Amino acid sequence: MGKMKINRLAVTVPQTEVPVIREVDVLVLGSGPAGVAAAISAGREGMDALLVEACGNVGGIATEGLMSHWTGGTEGGIYEEILNRSYEGGQNGNRQVIDPESLKTVLLDLLVEANVSIRLYTMASEPIMEDNVIKGVIIQSKDGREAVLAKIVIDATGDGDIAARAGVPFYMGRESDGKMQPATIMFKVAGVDVEQGVFPGGFEDHFMIPGDRIPAIAESGKGKMYDIQQLGEQALPRPAGHVLLYRTTLPGIVTCNMTNCIDIDGTKAEDLARATYVCRKQMKAIEQFLRDYVPGFKKCYIISSASLIGIRETRHFEGESRITEKDILEARVFEDWAVTKAKFNFDVHNMTGNGLDATGVQKEFRQEKGYTIPYGCFVPKKVDNMFLAGRNISGTHMAHSNYRVMPICANMGQAVGVAAALCIKNQVVPRALDVKMLQGRLMELGVTV
């Protein structure tokens, strides 16, 4: 190795050889619901698949992010299987409540059963390109810099880090101004009297609490009613202010989705550190607020918090197709569908404070049929042998606020995992795949239109 050259503006690193440690059929980057589902599906289709994950567990926000429940939904596909495998008699019989500790092992079991190789504590750092074709990825871990070559690469990193570095065009956040939804750290409190407690599950849940049930104002509040969301806005440090509380699978323990940090670019390490500090500084104030103002929480205390901060929105990549707000509102069934019966609302968190953004629609969202996502949304422009999966697919800011949720992302992963296998078996690039072949195989696997 030659000598490293250093000056105040740059460091020149000598040319080095990076060892190729694996050649695989399908390389999946990121193990959130989209990535896990993609790897499992590719493995089940007979592919030699490798999953690379930066954290120490698989599951992404569902596990490391301490997510409370599977928000939104789909019908059919691998999401239903994950629910069935992970359900252990959830709170009040609700299968959508997540037990993060159990889910970590369930997802690992599914991966191992599908013969997927797993690399945890490993970052995907650079694409290996030959003209406009991705040939693999440079990874970085305690073993140093290594190369993995692959016939197909699936970027399910949320932010699309490798897709961006490979040259896939994208834009950030909202089309009009580039603003992105705020960041959150989920946490859990114990010591809750759930029989007496109230559990607002959405920004538009305005529980009215009698003043004499609010410890902090029990004497002065007799005979008066108070809106729990207004109490949060008045008593919590901005930009926190909304009250979102969810039962768990364990007695007396509640998940809180109440920390909030705005003006964050989740693709920048410095911003991630700042968001982490801002959210963690809010947690004690939220704990005190719950004790003072929320029935059933008088003796609550924090017992755990997420290891992974929740980033809702960053890059929107350009694909062969793009799904829009209009497509969702019209419940459009695309001829080249790859995901079906996706159901949620326009969950746009306020980008200047707490609560729901003015563009968001939750309880008033009336489209109940669900919608499909076209295959072209997963096929990036300009780069071959790559798929997108998860919140980084090709769609508008408003459409993204709907499809970014975990059940829909899981079924995205299944679609691209199967598509990757079909591309390899038929020796075609993703943009040349006959979508009817994909649709036929997905229907054999239980997906319906």
C-alpha positions as a printed NumPy array, in Angstrom:
array([[  0.   ,   0.   ,   0.   ],
       [  1.28 ,   3.48 ,  -0.872],
       [  1.484,   6.363,   1.512],
       [ -1.639,   8.316,   2.386],
       [ -1.51 ,  12.004,   1.409],
       [ -3.135,  14.476,   3.791],
       [ -3.891,  18.17 ,   3.489],
       [ -6.441,  20.466,   5.114],
       [ -8.989,  20.015,   2.319],
       [ -8.791,  16.327,   1.477],
       [ -7.149,  13.005,   2.198],
       [ -5.821,  11.032,  -0.766],
       [ -6.177,   7.328,  -0.089],
       [ -3.887,   4.983,  -2.029],
       [ -5.519,   2.571,  -4.451],
       [ -6.265,  -0.706,  -2.7  ],
       [ -7.808,  -4.007,  -3.676],
       [-11.06 ,  -4.888,  -1.904],
       [-11.496,  -8.653,  -1.536],
       [-14.607, -10.235,  -3.039],
       [-16.04 , -12.354,  -0.248],
       [-19.243, -13.556,  -1.922],
       [-20.915, -13.849,  -5.298],
       [-24.663, -14.179,  -4.832],
       [-27.802, -14.136,  -6.93 ],
       [-29.637, -11.484,  -4.899],
       [-28.109,  -8.954,  -2.52 ],
       [-30.636,  -7.191,  -0.274],
       [-29.611,  -4.019,   1.547],
       [-31.555,  -3.146,   4.687],
       [-33.665,  -5.464,   6.834],
       [-36.788,  -3.452,   7.543],
       [-40.066,  -5.138,   6.553],
       [-39.346,  -4.483,   2.851],
       [-35.812,  -5.88 ,   2.97 ],
       [-36.655,  -8.901,   5.113],
       [-39.586,  -9.781,   2.861],
       [-37.452,  -9.365,  -0.262],
       [-34.717, -11.631,   1.071],
       [-37.146, -14.295,   2.291],
       [-39.011, -14.279,  -1.021],
       [-35.848, -14.475,  -3.119],
       [-34.557, -17.321,  -0.952],
       [-37.797, -19.229,  -1.267],
       [-37.606, -18.88 ,  -5.049],
       [-34.328, -20.782,  -4.96 ],
       [-31.95 , -17.836,  -5.069],
       [-28.663, -17.581,  -3.213],
       [-29.608, -14.463,  -1.247],
       [-27.588, -12.325,   1.158],
       [-29.135,  -9.731,   3.496],
       [-26.937,  -6.878,   4.751],
       [-28.052,  -4.852,   7.794],
       [-26.312,  -2.013,   9.644],
       [-28.015,  -2.717,  12.99 ],
       [-27.609,  -5.701,  15.263],
       [-31.093,  -7.057,  14.644],
       [-33.347,  -7.48 ,  11.644],
       [-36.732,  -5.766,  11.404],
       [-35.776,  -2.1  ,  11.157],
       [-38.355,   0.244,  12.669],
       [-40.585,  -2.727,  13.546],
       [-37.975,  -4.01 ,  16.027],
       [-34.99 ,  -1.676,  16.558],
       [-37.376,   1.254,  16.159],
       [-39.712,  -0.15 ,  18.861],
       [-42.786,   0.395,  16.684],
       [-46.068,  -0.083,  18.501],
       [-48.13 ,  -1.77 ,  15.795],
       [-48.468,  -2.565,  12.11 ],
       [-50.074,   0.627,  10.799],
       [-52.24 ,   0.326,   7.704],
       [-52.521,  -2.972,   5.932],
       [-52.806,  -5.143,   2.841],
       [-54.633,  -8.344,   2.022],
       [-52.714, -11.45 ,   1.048],
       [-48.998, -11.732,   0.582],
       [-46.137, -12.121,   3.016],
       [-47.42 ,  -9.501,   5.465],
       [-50.222, -11.856,   6.493],
       [-47.693, -14.635,   7.024],
       [-45.512, -12.422,   9.235],
       [-48.575, -11.534,  11.312],
       [-49.523, -15.182,  11.703],
       [-46.004, -16.224,  12.687],
       [-45.482, -13.397,  15.176],
       [-48.938, -13.257,  16.779],
       [-48.954, -14.56 ,  20.326],
       [-52.354, -13.471,  21.552],
       [-51.74 ,  -9.724,  21.368],
       [-53.449,  -7.147,  23.565],
       [-57.237,  -7.453,  23.218],
       [-56.787, -10.004,  20.455],
       [-55.231,  -7.411,  18.135],
       [-52.779,  -9.153,  15.801],
       [-51.328,  -5.828,  14.686],
       [-49.766,  -5.067,  18.076],
       [-46.014,  -5.692,  17.841],
       [-43.901,  -7.501,  20.403],
       [-40.492,  -6.281,  19.146],
       [-38.463,  -8.883,  21.054],
       [-40.494, -11.766,  19.695],
       [-40.551, -10.317,  16.178],
       [-36.741, -10.137,  16.033],
       [-36.528, -13.92 ,  16.349],
       [-39.538, -14.638,  14.139],
       [-37.98 , -12.696,  11.262],
       [-34.622, -14.415,  11.768],
       [-36.399, -17.778,  11.715],
       [-38.107, -16.911,   8.416],
       [-34.8  , -15.832,   6.889],
       [-32.925, -18.939,   8.021],
       [-35.749, -21.206,   6.835],
       [-35.473, -19.551,   3.404],
       [-31.691, -20.226,   3.377],
       [-30.859, -16.513,   3.354],
       [-27.351, -15.541,   4.474],
       [-27.341, -12.678,   6.99 ],
       [-24.71 , -10.022,   7.693],
       [-25.542,  -7.829,  10.688],
       [-23.486,  -4.853,  11.942],
       [-22.535,  -4.232,   8.32 ],
       [-22.929,  -1.044,   6.265],
       [-23.475,  -0.982,   2.52 ],
       [-21.132,   1.814,   1.486],
       [-20.57 ,   1.959,  -2.292],
       [-22.071,   0.447,  -5.434],
       [-19.85 ,  -1.544,  -7.778],
       [-20.757,  -0.249, -11.236],
       [-19.973,  -1.259, -14.787],
       [-21.351,   1.541, -16.939],
       [-25.034,   1.764, -15.907],
       [-25.183,  -1.766, -14.467],
       [-24.766,  -2.436, -10.751],
       [-22.572,  -5.481, -10.238],
       [-22.437,  -5.57 ,  -6.453],
       [-21.75 ,  -3.479,  -3.375],
       [-18.788,  -2.59 ,  -1.178],
       [-19.663,  -3.342,   2.442],
       [-17.938,  -2.153,   5.618],
       [-17.834,  -3.953,   8.96 ],
       [-15.415,  -4.996,  11.691],
       [-13.903,  -7.256,   9.019],
       [-12.954,  -4.148,   7.017],
       [-13.924,  -3.257,   3.453],
       [-15.228,  -6.18 ,   1.442],
       [-17.013,  -6.643,  -1.86 ],
       [-20.113,  -8.686,  -2.625],
       [-20.972,  -9.313,  -6.268],
       [-24.596,  -9.924,  -7.192],
       [-26.8  , -10.501, -10.217],
       [-29.528,  -8.319,  -8.682],
       [-29.238,  -5.699,  -5.914],
       [-32.325,  -4.651,  -3.935],
       [-31.996,  -1.327,  -2.125],
       [-34.347,  -1.472,   0.852],
       [-32.329,   0.937,   3.014],
       [-35.191,   3.408,   3.397],
       [-33.049,   6.327,   2.269],
       [-31.838,   4.491,  -0.832],
       [-28.185,   5.151,  -0.061],
       [-26.772,   2.784,  -2.68 ],
       [-29.321,   3.755,  -5.333],
       [-28.321,   7.406,  -4.854],
       [-24.614,   6.639,  -5.124],
       [-25.258,   4.492,  -8.195],
       [-26.734,   7.506,  -9.962],
       [-30.479,   6.926,  -9.762],
       [-32.161,  10.366,  -9.968],
       [-34.204,  11.485,  -6.954],
       [-35.631,  14.48 ,  -5.147],
       [-35.898,  15.138,  -1.428],
       [-39.131,  15.452,   0.546],
       [-42.058,  17.565,  -0.572],
       [-41.948,  18.644,  -4.206],
       [-42.731,  22.276,  -3.465],
       [-40.018,  23.022,  -0.901],
       [-38.029,  19.867,  -0.095],
       [-39.316,  19.713,   3.484],
       [-39.47 ,  16.254,   5.04 ],
       [-41.637,  14.709,   7.734],
       [-40.252,  14.907,  11.294],
       [-38.199,  12.286,  13.12 ],
       [-39.266,  10.33 ,  16.211],
       [-37.813,   8.044,  18.871],
       [-40.401,   5.613,  20.195],
       [-40.29 ,   4.604,  23.86 ],
       [-42.213,   2.532,  26.387],
       [-43.497,   3.316,  29.863],
       [-44.459,   0.806,  32.54 ],
       [-46.606,   1.165,  35.658],
       [-49.738,   2.13 ,  33.704],
       [-53.225,   1.337,  34.981],
       [-54.54 ,   0.404,  31.556],
       [-58.092,  -0.013,  32.84 ],
       [-58.167,   3.677,  33.777],
       [-55.946,   4.856,  30.928],
       [-56.868,   6.592,  27.692],
       [-55.149,   5.696,  24.432],
       [-55.352,   8.252,  21.64 ],
       [-54.084,   6.436,  18.566],
       [-54.2  ,   9.311,  16.089],
       [-53.733,  13.066,  15.926],
       [-57.488,  13.436,  15.478],
       [-58.338,  11.471,  18.629],
       [-59.488,  14.285,  20.903],
       [-60.328,  12.488,  24.138],
       [-62.17 ,  14.776,  26.526],
       [-60.93 ,  14.218,  30.073],
       [-62.832,  15.388,  33.185],
       [-60.659,  17.852,  35.11 ],
       [-60.979,  15.928,  38.366],
       [-59.278,  12.932,  36.679],
       [-56.206,  14.998,  35.798],
       [-53.792,  14.856,  38.771],
       [-52.129,  18.194,  38.006],
       [-55.416,  20.122,  37.981],
       [-57.77 ,  17.864,  39.929],
       [-58.89 ,  20.595,  42.349],
       [-59.236,  23.512,  39.955],
       [-60.494,  21.359,  37.099],
       [-63.644,  19.981,  38.725],
       [-66.646,  20.243,  36.451],
       [-64.532,  21.074,  33.398],
       [-63.548,  18.952,  30.389],
       [-60.138,  19.064,  28.713],
       [-59.009,  17.888,  25.267],
       [-55.968,  15.627,  25.652],
       [-54.381,  16.939,  22.437],
       [-54.759,  20.554,  23.568],
       [-53.199,  19.652,  26.908],
       [-50.256,  18.17 ,  25.041],
       [-49.797,  21.278,  22.922],
       [-49.864,  23.496,  26.008],
       [-47.702,  21.412,  28.371],
       [-45.103,  19.648,  26.203],
       [-41.884,  21.251,  24.868],
       [-42.161,  22.183,  21.188],
       [-41.964,  20.727,  18.618],
       [-43.432,  17.865,  20.701],
       [-47.065,  18.385,  21.589],
       [-49.253,  15.559,  20.292],
       [-50.351,  12.609,  22.424],
       [-50.167,   9.137,  20.828],
       [-50.328,   6.143,  23.176],
       [-50.623,   2.449,  22.336],
       [-51.234,  -0.686,  24.374],
       [-48.607,  -3.423,  24.107],
       [-48.651,  -7.196,  24.503],
       [-47.434,  -6.81 ,  28.102],
       [-49.516,  -5.786,  31.141],
       [-49.105,  -2.209,  32.347],
       [-46.732,  -1.244,  29.518],
       [-47.58 ,   1.367,  26.88 ],
       [-45.721,   2.529,  23.759],
       [-45.399,   6.304,  23.291],
       [-45.114,   7.917,  19.867],
       [-44.673,  11.464,  21.162],
       [-41.118,  12.692,  20.618],
       [-40.738,  14.983,  17.616],
       [-37.891,  16.691,  15.763],
       [-38.478,  18.843,  12.673],
       [-36.118,  20.142,   9.971],
       [-34.136,  16.901,   9.841],
       [-32.434,  15.415,   6.793],
       [-32.252,  11.709,   7.584],
       [-29.514,  11.182,   4.98 ],
       [-27.041,  13.237,   7.057],
       [-25.27 ,  11.747,  10.084],
       [-25.039,  15.123,  11.802],
       [-28.797,  15.635,  11.524],
       [-29.449,  12.138,  12.859],
       [-27.332,  12.907,  15.925],
       [-29.166,  16.195,  16.483],
       [-32.568,  14.546,  16.126],
       [-31.549,  11.82 ,  18.561],
       [-30.568,  14.405,  21.176],
       [-33.684,  16.538,  20.672],
       [-36.016,  13.548,  20.959],
       [-34.252,  12.068,  23.977],
       [-34.374,  15.415,  25.789],
       [-38.16 ,  15.398,  25.323],
       [-38.686,  11.973,  26.873],
       [-38.53 ,  12.987,  30.55 ],
       [-40.905,  15.89 ,  29.93 ],
       [-43.311,  13.512,  28.196],
       [-43.073,  11.058,  31.091],
       [-43.927,  13.868,  33.537],
       [-46.778,  15.046,  31.325],
       [-48.26 ,  11.548,  31.308],
       [-48.07 ,  11.391,  35.099],
       [-49.619,  14.823,  35.534],
       [-52.339,  14.854,  32.898],
       [-53.286,  11.429,  31.562],
       [-55.598,   9.115,  33.53 ],
       [-53.989,   5.781,  34.372],
       [-50.43 ,   7.079,  33.956],
       [-49.898,   8.627,  37.409],
       [-47.226,   6.061,  38.343],
       [-45.705,   5.47 ,  34.925],
       [-41.959,   5.408,  34.237],
       [-39.772,   4.941,  31.154],
       [-38.401,   1.414,  30.743],
       [-37.031,   1.315,  27.187],
       [-36.518,   3.377,  24.053],
       [-35.769,   2.687,  20.412],
       [-32.214,   2.029,  19.277],
       [-33.112,   3.32 ,  15.818],
       [-34.602,   6.766,  15.26 ],
       [-37.692,   6.832,  13.074],
       [-37.067,   8.697,   9.807],
       [-40.267,   8.997,   7.828],
       [-39.153,  10.622,   4.602],
       [-36.009,  11.429,   2.65 ],
       [-35.324,  10.507,  -0.99 ],
       [-38.01 ,   9.851,  -3.581],
       [-36.389,   8.052,  -6.525],
       [-37.428,   8.224, -10.155],
       [-38.627,   4.918, -11.505],
       [-40.12 ,   3.618, -14.719],
       [-43.513,   4.47 , -13.17 ],
       [-44.591,   6.849, -10.408],
       [-47.572,   6.501,  -8.095],
       [-49.47 ,   9.658,  -7.156],
       [-52.037,  10.891,  -4.66 ],
       [-54.654,  10.759,  -7.44 ],
       [-53.911,   7.089,  -8.119],
       [-54.54 ,   6.274,  -4.471],
       [-57.718,   8.341,  -4.173],
       [-59.116,   6.663,  -7.294],
       [-58.206,   3.176,  -5.994],
       [-56.456,   2.627,  -9.292],
       [-55.71 ,  -0.907, -10.409],
       [-52.638,  -0.685, -12.634],
       [-52.285,  -3.18 , -15.462],
       [-48.687,  -3.799, -14.339],
       [-49.515,  -4.091, -10.63 ],
       [-46.943,  -5.635,  -8.288],
       [-48.547,  -4.807,  -4.907],
       [-52.303,  -5.04 ,  -4.397],
       [-54.945,  -4.015,  -1.868],
       [-52.71 ,  -1.535,  -0.067],
       [-54.713,   0.405,   2.521],
       [-53.897,   3.435,   4.632],
       [-54.469,   7.21 ,   4.76 ],
       [-52.397,  10.321,   4.04 ],
       [-50.321,  10.273,   7.228],
       [-48.386,  13.527,   6.829],
       [-46.871,  14.657,  10.124],
       [-46.587,  18.413,  10.663],
       [-43.302,  19.651,   9.221],
       [-43.315,  22.861,  11.265],
       [-44.495,  21.58 ,  14.647],
       [-46.531,  18.809,  16.231],
       [-49.59 ,  16.904,  15.101],
       [-50.972,  16.311,  11.629],
       [-49.871,  18.489,   8.715],
       [-52.54 ,  20.572,   6.987],
       [-52.238,  18.267,   3.971],
       [-52.719,  15.092,   6.023],
       [-55.974,  13.148,   6.113],
       [-56.603,  10.408,   8.661],
       [-60.146,   9.877,   9.937],
       [-61.613,  11.756,   6.975],
       [-59.782,   9.542,   4.469],
       [-62.625,   7.829,   2.592],
       [-60.927,   5.557,   0.065],
       [-61.469,   2.142,   1.631],
       [-61.022,  -0.108,  -1.411],
       [-57.24 ,  -0.045,  -1.317],
       [-55.005,   0.482,  -4.321],
       [-52.233,  -1.16 ,  -6.311],
       [-48.619,  -0.123,  -6.882],
       [-47.237,  -0.592, -10.405],
       [-44.136,  -2.659, -11.053],
       [-42.326,   0.312, -12.591],
       [-42.211,   2.089,  -9.215],
       [-39.637,  -0.475,  -8.08 ],
       [-37.452,  -0.25 , -11.188],
       [-35.11 ,   2.759, -10.992],
       [-34.232,   4.893, -13.958],
       [-30.686,   4.845, -15.373],
       [-29.408,   1.826, -13.407],
       [-29.912,  -1.807, -14.408],
       [-30.082,  -4.926, -12.227],
       [-31.393,  -2.94 ,  -9.263],
       [-34.734,  -2.826,  -7.5  ],
       [-36.079,  -0.312,  -4.981],
       [-38.24 ,  -1.498,  -2.069],
       [-39.865,   0.351,   0.833],
       [-40.364,   4.072,   1.327],
       [-37.715,   4.9  ,  -1.299],
       [-39.773,   3.764,  -4.318],
       [-40.956,   6.079,  -7.073],
       [-43.9  ,   8.121,  -5.833],
       [-44.991,  11.61 ,  -4.878],
       [-44.679,  13.108,  -1.402],
       [-48.406,  12.653,  -0.715],
       [-48.555,   9.111,  -2.09 ],
       [-45.486,   8.28 ,  -0.014],
       [-47.318,   9.294,   3.174],
       [-49.641,   6.361,   2.455],
       [-47.409,   3.6  ,   1.066],
       [-44.497,   4.147,   3.489],
       [-46.134,   2.084,   6.261],
       [-44.73 ,  -1.327,   7.161],
       [-47.435,  -3.776,   5.936],
       [-47.369,  -2.229,   2.466],
       [-43.551,  -2.189,   2.501],
       [-43.491,  -5.889,   3.398],
       [-45.556,  -6.789,   0.359],
       [-43.358,  -4.528,  -1.765],
       [-40.426,  -6.647,  -0.611],
       [-42.181,  -9.843,  -1.581],
       [-42.9  ,  -8.473,  -5.064],
       [-39.3  ,  -7.443,  -5.766],
       [-37.839, -10.597,  -4.2  ],
       [-39.915, -12.726,  -6.562],
       [-39.213, -10.363,  -9.466],
       [-35.463, -10.6  ,  -8.837],
       [-35.649, -14.386,  -9.029],
       [-37.621, -14.243, -12.28 ],
       [-35.113, -11.824, -13.792],
       [-32.244, -14.176, -12.97 ],
       [-34.04 , -17.308, -14.161],
       [-35.033, -15.612, -17.443],
       [-31.752, -13.703, -17.858],
       [-33.416, -10.303, -18.251],
       [-32.865,  -6.947, -16.571],
       [-35.687,  -5.759, -14.268],
       [-37.082,  -3.226, -16.76 ],
       [-37.44 ,  -5.997, -19.371],
       [-39.249,  -8.506, -17.153],
       [-42.67 ,  -9.672, -18.356],
       [-44.856,  -8.408, -15.516],
       [-47.476, -11.075, -16.258],
       [-44.962, -13.679, -15.112],
       [-44.505, -11.815, -11.82 ],
       [-48.237, -11.41 , -11.325],
       [-48.826, -15.091, -11.995],
       [-46.258, -16.167,  -9.424],
       [-47.539, -13.676,  -6.819],
       [-51.072, -15.014,  -7.252],
       [-49.747, -18.53 ,  -6.727],
       [-48.318, -17.203,  -3.449],
       [-51.685, -15.861,  -2.279],
       [-51.703, -12.293,  -3.618],
       [-55.1  , -11.271,  -5.013],
       [-56.232,  -8.259,  -7.029]])
